[in-house]
């Protein structure tokens, strides 16, 4: 069975703005809240629980705009238990901490 992906959100002057929701079939797989050049990101497991949560920021790389993970991110297993955290700088993890 092939599931279709879809997204709901708005553009303003060619840029995503406000809340965007991404679906695979009927299931919410991620949600992004855009505000200027930053974005709060939540990705979900198949169980509906949070898989990861953090922020992305828009950067200009080789004359191309790219959204990269920035700052503090948390990662969870499918039961909602914290697996660890990462701190990103321009998409590169600079610190990682794992729980037992």
C-alpha positions, 0 to 999 in steps of 0.5 A: 500500500502506497501512502501519499505525502502532503503538506499544509502551510502558507507562503509569504513573498515566496517564503514559508511562514507560520505553521506547516504540517507534513503528513504521510497518509493521515499521519502527522510526521512533522510540524514546523513553525516559521518565524523570519529566519528561524523555525521550530521543528517537531518530528514524530514517530509512527506511534505519534510521539515526538521523535525529535524537537529543536530549531533550524535557521536559514543560512546562505551557503554557496548562494543558496538558502538552506535550513540547518539544525541550530542550537539544542535538539532533543531526541526520543524513542518511540515510547517518549523516553529521552535518548539524548541531546545534540547541540548544532552550529550551522547543521554540524553537531558540536556536542552530543549527550546520551542517556543510559 
